[in-house]
Every structure is written in C-alpha cells, then in structure tokens.
Amino acid sequence: MAKPELLIPVERIERALLLIRAQKVMLDRDLAGLYNVSTGALNQAVKRNTERFPEDFMFQLSTDEMRIWKSQIVISNPETRMALRKRPYAFTEQGVAMLAPCGKSNPHKERKTLHEEHCREGIESESG
C-alpha cells in the first residue's frame, strides 16, 4: 500500500520538536507556522478553550527557559532576529492533539493530518 502524501514534510515537524522540561514539545510560533495562522490567532484559540489545556498539555516557558532557547537559536542561526515580546507557550503531544480541533482557519482535514503526522512522528522517534 502506498504511503499517503503528507501535507507537511516530516522533516519540518522534526525541526520544530524541542526537549524542554524532559518533554518533547512544539512552541506556539512553530505550530502557528505549521497551521498557517499567526501566533496570536493560535494563542487566542487556546484562550477560548482553556479547559482543553492542563499544565501537562501546555505550559509557558519560564524567563530562564526562554533565555536559553533564544541563545540556542541564535547560535545555530546567527541570521535569526529574535523579536519576541512574550514568553512562548510549549505544547506537548497531547496539547497538539487538543489544539487540532480548536482552530477555525484551516480545513478540518489539514488540522487532522497535521495532528496525525505529529503523533506518528512522535511514535516513530520513540520506537526507532
């Protein structure tokens, strides 16, 4: 059976995965990019659905975590301009799963496919 065509390359999802607080997470800005919405729109959808996001699904980076993350980004890509005004939110795999049905900007199929790709990537990287 042929593999279905992915809307988002696995490599792009892999690059967005970070290890913070001993958990694989994706930051709000990276998820917004994958969903093709602004970070503000993504965070607004989360605020409208706070009951879906307990602390083990999503958390905001501490000031120290943000400083370390920013320094790693700048070291790996000196051309990066970090114009962050707020500490980003980090979503665990469960948080990404809960985020998928919150947005209204993308067709349900694209949100579902992104979620499925993220879950499969997490499972494959843990087993591989």
N, C-alpha and C positions, 0 to 999 in steps of 0.2 A: 504494500500500500504506500502510495506516495505521501511524503510529508506535506501538510498544508502550508501554503505560502504565508509567511509571517508578515504582519503589518509593520512591526518594529524589529530590526535586527537584534538578535540575542546579544551581540557584542555591545550594542548601545545600552542595553539593560545591565549587562555585566559591569560596564564602566561606571554606572550610576550607583551600584551597590557599595556601601561603606560598612565598616565594622565599628560601631560605636556602642559603648556600654555592653560589650560582648554579644551584640546582636547585629545581624545583617539588616541594614536599613537603607531606605532611599529618602533623600531630602526633598522637601516640598518643591523646591525650584526644579529639580530633576524630574519629578513626577509631572509637574506642570508642563515641562517641555515635552514629555512623552505623550501627554494628553492633548498637547497643542492648545493650552489655555495659559493665562497669566498666573503667576504665583498667587497674586491677590485673589483671583477668582477661585483657585483651588482652596485656599485657606478660608475663603468666605463660605464655600460649600461645606467645609469641615465644621465651621462655627454654627452653621444651620443644622448640623447633625451631630452635636457633641456626644450624644448618648452612644454613638457607634464607636467612639474612640477613647477607651480607657487607657491608662498610662502604659500598659504593656502592649498597646497597639500603636501609640503615637506619643512622642514627647518632644519638648522644645530643648534644643541644645543649651547647655549652660554657657556662661561667658567664657570660661576656660576651654570648653569643648569647641566653641566657635573659633576662638583664637588659634587653637591647634589645627583645626580643619582648614582655616584660611591660610595658615603658614604652609601646610602641605600642598594646597592648591597652587600657591604662588611659586613654591619650589619646583613643582612638577611642570608648571606652565608660566614662565615669567611674563608672558604677554597678557595674562589674565588681569582684568581690572575688577577688584572686589568692591562693589558699591553697595554692600549690604547695610541696611539700616536696622534691621531686626534680626534677632536670633532665629535661624531656620527651625522648622519642625522636621523631625525624623519619623518615618513610618516603617514599622516592622512589616513582615509579610502579611500578618493578619490585618494591619492597618491599611495596607494597599488593597486587600480584599474588601474591606469595609468601604473604602473610598470609591471603588469602581461604580457602585450604583448611585453615588451622591451627585455626580456632575450631570449637567444638562447640556453642555456644549458639544459633546461628541455623540455620535450614534451609539446605541447600546452595544452593537456588535463590536465596535472598536474598543470600548471600555472592557468588555468581556474578554476580548482577545488579548489585550494588554495584561489583564489580570491573570489569564491562563498562562501566558508566556512567562510572567514573573514567577508564578508558582512553579511551573515546570523547571525554570532555570534554578530556583532555589533547591528543588528536589534533586535535580541532576548534579548540582555542585556539591551537595551533601553526600550523595552516593558515589560520586566519581572521585 
